[in-house]
Amino acid sequence: MKAYSTLASAYDALMNHVDYGLWLDVIRQHVAHGATVLDLACGTGTLTALLEKEGYDVIGVDISAEMLMQAREKCSENALFLQQSMTKLNLYGTVNACVCSLDGLNYLLCDKDFAAAVGKVRLFLEAGGIFLFDLKKPKALEAMNQNCFVSKSSNSYCIWESTHADDIFIHEVTLFNKRGTMWEKSAERHKQKAFEKDFVVETLLAAGFDKIGIFEQNQFQDRDFFIAEIF
């Protein structure tokens, strides 16, 4: 089953430990109030909703229809949501900023697709625009190899079993959702790729970004944060 289909309904409860406010603080520091912000790989739209409440005009893009259904319920009718692949991004106009949080870009499984997605973001950014994103560090993905992780909420249990094949990290996800007195089982397969910092910087520069910064956050030590700017 495709990634983030049955998992969509339980995603927020399973991810309630994530500090989206930290991401919002980063965006506030770099993106002017009232700007138009693209939330790329927006998932269930938690960050999208926070951005809208903060006064930004928001567009959410995700490949999963199921995740977008959850996102739509969190935002006003003014928010625009599009079901699209990151490599085939096609907006109705330009945006002032693009954000991609929680290793969304790690779901691109080859260098060519990463370059294509970055190129699309650059195409739809206005002059003076900014691209903020995080990537899971290669060592963090490698540490998941042959390991099993469990997350749970009051009505869901989720088991992640991770393996490594060539340069692709495969996560077999088994989800148990409580339905009345019964538990319903479903399964998904997620695939991610690790990208080295040098490759990411080179790709951003090749796409036409003028300045790239890299930093870390104490609460997300398994990720690198990137800021790519257009002058």
Beta strands, then each sheet from edge to edge (+ up, - down):
strand 1: 36-40
strand 2: 57-62
strand 3: 80-83
strand 4: 95-100
strand 5: 125-136
strand 6: 148-152
strand 7: 156-165
strand 8: 168-179
strand 9: 182-193
strand 10: 211-217
strand 11: 220-229
sheet 1: 3+ 2+ 1+ 4+ 5+ 11- 10+
sheet 2: 6+ 7- 8+ 9-
end
